[in-house]
Amino acid sequence: MGAANNPFLELLTMNDRGEGHTFKRFDGQLSNLHLMVTKMGQSVHQQVQDALTAFRTQDIALAQKVLARHSDIDRMELAADAEIVEVIARNSPLASDLRLVVAVSKSVGDLQKIGEEATRMALLLEEIRLESSTPLIESLMDGVDRMGVLVLSHLDTAVGLFDQWDEQKALYVIAGHQRMDGDFQAELHRVMTCLLEESLDVKAAVRLVLLAKSLDRIIHHALNLAEYAMFEIYGGFDLSSEA
């Protein structure tokens, strides 16, 4: 995608007239930061998608792959943190430069937390399968599947903003969070009702509730990502929200 269509890339090739600071002189560090957070976002999205697929299909092997890749997400976070420290120490970024660095730093933190939720979901599946050989009730799995679709849609849009900027999509994620949260809570209520109506092992039921809570937290982290993207371009967004 060309810089003309992506403000993130424009910021890496333009002068900030207010501060007289030039992104080109950062020796590619800011561009590298942008690429790092984009790649990390894509990896985390894949982790969540695979964790949900593993749960839906009861695929232990896929769940174990999610667990094995968790260390990759941690390494990405550490690499990004190190790059951020170096950028600040060497260049003392100002204005839009600083906004980019702050947005990346905040985004990396939320992405790492999303990765942790994916790992947690994979562990929950392992625990359920170890403790019970009985397949989970289909109606319950359908509810989990619907919640997963909502979460992946929200996360996909938020993560995609760093690769392909779309202001309307960012605003949709932010303004539509309440609607999305309402849809999610409705699905969670259906799952809880099914848990009460069906004869299900208590431990398995608890783990399904924990899975739902992980999905809920991912939605809130996705909201944060959209706000950071808006802050990077325009500034002025409150970065104090935490999931």
N, C-alpha and C positions, 0 to 999 in steps of 0.2 A: 504493500500500500504506500502511495506517495506521501511525502511530507505535507503536501497541500491539503490532504484529507485527514491527516493525523496530527493534531496539535502537540502530542507528546514528541513526535519527531521534529516538528517545527521548532520546539523549544530547544532542541539539541543543536540547531544550526543557525540560530538567530542571536543578535545582540539584544540584551535587555537595556533599552535606552535609559531607563530610570537609574540604573546602577552602573552602566558602562561596562557590564561584565559579559564576556563572550564564552559561550558553551564550547566552541571549537577548541579552546585552550585547555580544556580539561583532559586532553589526550585520550579521549574516548571513554573516560570513566563514567560520565553521566549516561552516555549511550549504553554502556555495559550494564549499569544498574537497571535501566529500563528493560533490557533484554533478560536480565536475571529474574526480575519479578514476573515478567511475562512467562518465562519458562517454568518457574516455580508454580505459577497459577495453573498452567496447563497440567503439570504433574499432579498437583493436589486434586484438580477436577477429576483426573483419571482414577486417582485413589478412591475418591468418594463413589464414583460410578462403579468401579470394580467391587467395592465393599457392598454396595446395594445389590449388584448382580449376584454376588456370592450368597448373600442372605436370601434373595428371592429364589435361587436355584439350589440352595443348600450345598454349595460347592466349597468344600473345605480346602481343596487345593488352591482355588482362587483366593480365598481368605488368607491363606498362608503367604501367597505372593504379595498381598497388600501389607501384611505384617513385615515381610522381608524388605519391602521398599520404604518403610518408614524411616530408616536411617538415611536414605537418599534425601528425603525432605529436610531432615535435620541438618545434613551437610549443606544443602542449598541455603538454609537460613544462616548458618555460620559464615558461609562465603559472602552472602549479601551483607551481613553485619560488618564483616571485616572491610569490605569495599566501601561501605558507608563511612566508617571511621576514617579510612584513608582519604576519601574525598573531602571530608570536613577538615581534617588535619592539614592537608596540602593546599586546599583551595579556599577555605573559609567562604563557602557559597553564600550568596545574597539573593534576595528577591525570588524570582522564578526558579533560579538554581536551587535555592534552599527549599522551596516548596516541593520540587521534584524529589529531593533527598528525603524530606520529612514524609512525603506520601509513600515513597518506596519503603522506608523504615517501618511505618505503621502497617503497610500492606503485608510485608514479610511476616510480621508478628501474627496477623490474623490468618494468613495462609498456613503458617505452621500449626496454629490451633485447629484449623479445619483438617489438616493432615492427622492430627491427634485424634479427632473425632472419627475419621475413617478407620484408623487403627483400632479404636475402641469398638467400633461396629464389627470389625473382623474378629476381634477377641470374643465378643458376645456370641457370635455364631459358633465359634469353636467350643465355647462353654456349653451352649445349648445342645450341640451334637454329642459332646462327651457325656452329658448327663442323661440324655434321652435319645433312644433310637426311633421314637415315634415322630413322623413328619409333622410339622406345624400345620395347624388348621388353615385350609385354603382361604377362607374368608379373612383371616388375620393377615395372611401374606398379601392378599389383594390390597388391604388397607395400608400396609407398609409400603407396597409398591406405589400406590397413589401418592403417599407422602414423599417418597423418593423422587418421583417425577417432578413434583413441585420444587423440591430442594435443588435438583439438578438444573432445572430451568432457571431458577434464581441465580445459582452459582455460575452457570455458563454465561449468562449475560454480564454479571459483575466481573468475572475474570477476563472476558473478551474485551472489556473496555480498555485494557492496557495494550492490547494488540491492535484493535481497530476501534477508534474513538467514535462514539455515537451519543451525542448529548441527550437525545430523546430516550435512549435505552437507560442511560444513567439516571435520568429523572424518573423513569418508569420504576427502576429498582427502588429508588429512594421514596418516591411518593406512593408507590404501590405496595410498600412493605406492610402496611396495616391490612390491606386486602389479602395479601399473600399469607400473612400471619393468621387471618381469620379462616382462610381455606385450610391451612395446616391444622389449626385447632379443631376444625370440624372433622377432619380425617382422624385426628388423634382421639376425639370423642367416640368415633365409630369403632376404633380399635379397642378402646377401653370397654365399651359396651359389649363387644364380642368376647373380651377376656372374662367378663362377668357371667356371660350367658353360656359359654362353652366350658367343658371340663378340661382344664389345662393345668399341667404341672406348675406349681407356684413359682419355682425358680425360673422356668421358661417365661412365665408371664412377667416376672420382674425384669428379666433381660429384654423383653420386648418393649417395656416401658422405658428402659434405659436407652434402647436404640432410638425410640421416638424423641427422647430428650437430646440425643446427639444430633439428630436431624434438625431439631428446633434451633440448637446453638449454631449450626452451620448457616441457617437462614440469616441469623443476626450478624454473623461474620461477613456474609455476602453483602449485607447492607453497608457495613463499614467499608468494604472495598469500593463500593460505588461512591461513597462520600469522599474517600481519599482521592479517587480519580477526578472528581469534580474540584476538589481542593487543589490538585496539582495544576489544573488548567486555569482556574479562575481565582483560587484563594478564597478565604472567608468562611469555609465550612468548619464546623465544630468537630475537632478530632478527639474529643474526650469521651465519646460513646464507647462503651465496652459491652461485649456480649456476655 
